[in-house]
Amino acid sequence: MKITGFETLRADAGWRFFSFVKITTSSGIEGWSEFNECFGSPGLGAVVEALGQALIGQDPRRSERIVTTLHVQNRTSRGGLVQQAIAAIENALLDIRAKDLNVPVYALFGGPIRDRVPVYWSHAGTYRVRNAAVMGVPEIRTYDDLAAHAAEIKARGFHAMKTNTFLVQDGRLESFNPGFGRLPGWPELNWDHAILRGIHNTLAAMRAGAGADVALKLDVNFHFKTEGFERVAETVAPFGLSWLELDIHDPRALADVRRHAPCPIASCETLCGRRDFLPYFDNRSMDVAIVDVIWNGLGESMKIAAMAETHEINVAPHNFYGHLCSMISAHFAAGVPNLRTMEIDPDGVPWRDEYVRSLPVLEGGMLVMPTAPGWGIEVNEAAIRARPPKI
């Protein structure tokens, strides 16, 4: 079997777009993966194309050799866009390998350990504050609206949910995102009592709607410095979070936050490769290591998870993308022994469902693992081509 074609495709997803890799082979098998280039990775598609075109004529079943070669050839620019591009290629190659053997991808790694993966509803309220109109759902404008949304999520069978911080601005809720260059709060990333009240009020609303037994998480991303994260940790204490999620590029600073936190700390979603994770593991910086399977590739992600287990740390996939990404992340979640839970984004524009021919199956807060070959989900190429990005 030889690789005969390599192509990237993009599709409209409302306020963002989804990107895909399609690899064709001499046997007629196609390999697919999804990657993300519209949030923090400008130019990634061009890098994927540049690396992928060099694969024409190679045997796609030798995925580890291809991935290793790509890393060696691009050693001087390790990490970043190159790592994400290699990951997109690797994931498509794994789809081919599994389809060639007529098995799910998880079977390539000795799995599945579990047939049902526990998931949590991510960005609870976040998209509905920003993008309700394009989604066709009720807008969230107040903390009472947020509480009602949390109750809705619980009623839909989810046992866990994660939200972000909302502050009242001009009489309505707005997302607080200084760590991504948005006002207020940028570039200093300082805390103040008004922000802490916003965090308290956000969690109070979520807890009121979700009830006492739902696992509640808060993600504050890169929005503070170490001092501010410690104040946030004090603020969330009354709400019994299953984790506080945050990102710091200094493993020692993150370890300081963890030592003072009243709840587990989850982090590292933006790291690429075992070398980036190692100092965080050595410093006991987090309770849950968040691994982006789309940025790292499933093979590398499995190795990160194995390394985490030797440090007695559980893992959780970072997954705020489309349905194919959810299934790629699910194969990781099904195959590692040290899983905590899996992120999933049920909210999105309604037409994103057109991009696959069958949707991930969710039952009782669990994702049911497919048994079909490859990722277990078939891409609708015609639908993707019919909706080019608008941004």
LINQUI-V320206 format. One record per residue. N is the residue number from 1. RES is the residue in one letter. D_CENTER is the distance of its C-alpha to the mean C-alpha in Angstrom with 2 decimals. Layout:
BEGIN
((N	RES	D_CENTER) (N	RES	D_CENTER))
END
This chain:
BEGIN
((1	M	32.22) (2	K	31.37) (3	I	28.71) (4	T	30.50) (5	G	28.01) (6	F	24.76) (7	E	23.26) (8	T	20.29) (9	L	19.95) (10	R	18.42) (11	A	18.37) (12	D	18.63) (13	A	15.95) (14	G	17.98) (15	W	16.94) (16	R	14.76) (17	F	14.94) (18	F	13.24) (19	S	14.47) (20	F	15.67) (21	V	17.72) (22	K	20.82) (23	I	23.09) (24	T	26.49) (25	T	28.93) (26	S	32.67) (27	S	32.29) (28	G	30.70) (29	I	27.29) (30	E	24.31) (31	G	20.95) (32	W	17.83) (33	S	14.30) (34	E	11.89) (35	F	10.66) (36	N	9.95) (37	E	13.03) (38	C	13.65) (39	F	11.78) (40	G	13.17) (41	S	14.06) (42	P	17.41) (43	G	19.40) (44	L	16.79) (45	G	18.25) (46	A	21.65) (47	V	20.65) (48	V	19.20) (49	E	22.51) (50	A	24.63) (51	L	23.38) (52	G	23.25) (53	Q	26.78) (54	A	28.20) (55	L	27.15) (56	I	29.72) (57	G	32.21) (58	Q	30.18) (59	D	29.56) (60	P	25.90) (61	R	26.39) (62	R	26.71) (63	S	23.03) (64	E	23.24) (65	R	26.24) (66	I	24.66) (67	V	21.57) (68	T	23.94) (69	T	26.28) (70	L	23.74) (71	H	22.76) (72	V	26.48) (73	Q	27.40) (74	N	24.93) (75	R	25.47) (76	T	26.71) (77	S	23.42) (78	R	21.12) (79	G	17.46) (80	G	15.98) (81	L	16.31) (82	V	18.30) (83	Q	15.77) (84	Q	13.08) (85	A	16.00) (86	I	17.12) (87	A	13.80) (88	A	13.98) (89	I	17.57) (90	E	17.15) (91	N	14.87) (92	A	17.54) (93	L	20.25) (94	L	19.01) (95	D	19.18) (96	I	22.74) (97	R	23.72) (98	A	22.80) (99	K	24.53) (100	D	27.52) (101	L	27.89) (102	N	27.21) (103	V	24.59) (104	P	20.92) (105	V	18.70) (106	Y	18.33) (107	A	22.14) (108	L	22.03) (109	F	20.69) (110	G	23.12) (111	G	21.07) (112	P	20.26) (113	I	20.83) (114	R	19.79) (115	D	20.21) (116	R	18.28) (117	V	14.87) (118	P	14.62) (119	V	11.88) (120	Y	11.60) (121	W	11.71) (122	S	9.36) (123	H	11.03) (124	A	14.31) (125	G	16.89) (126	T	15.01) (127	Y	15.08) (128	R	18.48) (129	V	19.90) (130	R	19.06) (131	N	19.07) (132	A	21.00) (133	A	23.67) (134	V	21.71) (135	M	19.86) (136	G	23.27) (137	V	22.64) (138	P	24.60) (139	E	23.88) (140	I	23.14) (141	R	25.79) (142	T	26.81) (143	Y	25.77) (144	D	27.69) (145	D	25.52) (146	L	22.42) (147	A	24.21) (148	A	25.09) (149	H	21.51) (150	A	20.56) (151	A	23.57) (152	E	22.51) (153	I	19.14) (154	K	21.22) (155	A	23.74) (156	R	21.29) (157	G	20.92) (158	F	17.78) (159	H	18.58) (160	A	15.73) (161	M	14.08) (162	K	12.49) (163	T	13.96) (164	N	14.68) (165	T	18.20) (166	F	20.76) (167	L	24.21) (168	V	27.24) (169	Q	28.24) (170	D	31.32) (171	G	31.44) (172	R	27.92) (173	L	24.42) (174	E	22.35) (175	S	18.97) (176	F	19.50) (177	N	17.59) (178	P	20.00) (179	G	17.56) (180	F	16.52) (181	G	20.23) (182	R	21.16) (183	L	24.28) (184	P	25.38) (185	G	24.76) (186	W	24.07) (187	P	25.02) (188	E	26.51) (189	L	23.59) (190	N	26.28) (191	W	26.34) (192	D	29.14) (193	H	30.31) (194	A	29.40) (195	I	25.70) (196	L	25.93) (197	R	27.71) (198	G	24.93) (199	I	22.43) (200	H	25.07) (201	N	25.73) (202	T	22.11) (203	L	21.77) (204	A	25.30) (205	A	24.56) (206	M	21.47) (207	R	23.49) (208	A	26.49) (209	G	24.74) (210	A	22.69) (211	G	25.54) (212	A	25.98) (213	D	24.40) (214	V	20.87) (215	A	18.26) (216	L	17.32) (217	K	14.68) (218	L	14.76) (219	D	12.41) (220	V	14.80) (221	N	12.77) (222	F	15.57) (223	H	18.09) (224	F	20.88) (225	K	22.79) (226	T	23.52) (227	E	26.37) (228	G	24.41) (229	F	21.62) (230	E	24.55) (231	R	26.01) (232	V	22.79) (233	A	22.78) (234	E	26.38) (235	T	25.63) (236	V	23.07) (237	A	25.48) (238	P	27.18) (239	F	24.17) (240	G	23.31) (241	L	19.57) (242	S	17.76) (243	W	15.89) (244	L	15.89) (245	E	12.80) (246	L	13.86) (247	D	13.90) (248	I	17.20) (249	H	18.14) (250	D	21.09) (251	P	20.60) (252	R	23.99) (253	A	23.25) (254	L	20.14) (255	A	22.48) (256	D	24.98) (257	V	22.70) (258	R	21.85) (259	R	25.61) (260	H	26.40) (261	A	23.61) (262	P	24.72) (263	C	21.46) (264	P	18.84) (265	I	16.66) (266	A	12.98) (267	S	11.88) (268	C	11.17) (269	E	7.54) (270	T	9.54) (271	L	11.93) (272	C	13.00) (273	G	15.34) (274	R	17.44) (275	R	19.75) (276	D	17.32) (277	F	16.36) (278	L	20.03) (279	P	21.52) (280	Y	19.02) (281	F	19.98) (282	D	23.61) (283	N	23.67) (284	R	22.15) (285	S	19.85) (286	M	17.36) (287	D	17.52) (288	V	13.96) (289	A	12.21) (290	I	8.44) (291	V	7.82) (292	D	5.56) (293	V	7.55) (294	I	7.61) (295	W	9.09) (296	N	11.14) (297	G	12.28) (298	L	12.81) (299	G	16.18) (300	E	15.30) (301	S	12.44) (302	M	15.22) (303	K	17.50) (304	I	15.36) (305	A	15.17) (306	A	18.92) (307	M	19.63) (308	A	17.85) (309	E	20.06) (310	T	23.13) (311	H	22.38) (312	E	21.99) (313	I	18.35) (314	N	15.81) (315	V	12.18) (316	A	8.99) (317	P	5.89) (318	H	2.65) (319	N	1.97) (320	F	4.34) (321	Y	6.55) (322	G	9.77) (323	H	11.42) (324	L	11.83) (325	C	8.22) (326	S	8.21) (327	M	11.36) (328	I	10.48) (329	S	7.95) (330	A	10.84) (331	H	13.35) (332	F	11.90) (333	A	11.97) (334	A	15.41) (335	G	16.80) (336	V	16.37) (337	P	18.98) (338	N	17.31) (339	L	14.43) (340	R	14.00) (341	T	11.82) (342	M	8.69) (343	E	6.43) (344	I	7.51) (345	D	8.86) (346	P	12.53) (347	D	13.76) (348	G	14.27) (349	V	17.36) (350	P	19.51) (351	W	20.13) (352	R	16.63) (353	D	17.90) (354	E	20.56) (355	Y	18.38) (356	V	18.49) (357	R	21.69) (358	S	20.40) (359	L	17.56) (360	P	15.47) (361	V	17.95) (362	L	17.25) (363	E	20.19) (364	G	20.82) (365	G	17.31) (366	M	16.62) (367	L	15.12) (368	V	18.14) (369	M	17.71) (370	P	19.69) (371	T	22.60) (372	A	23.01) (373	P	22.93) (374	G	19.98) (375	W	16.61) (376	G	18.79) (377	I	17.96) (378	E	20.20) (379	V	19.32) (380	N	21.81) (381	E	22.75) (382	A	25.47) (383	A	23.29) (384	I	20.93) (385	R	24.08) (386	A	25.61) (387	R	23.12) (388	P	22.80) (389	P	20.78) (390	K	22.76) (391	I	21.26))
END
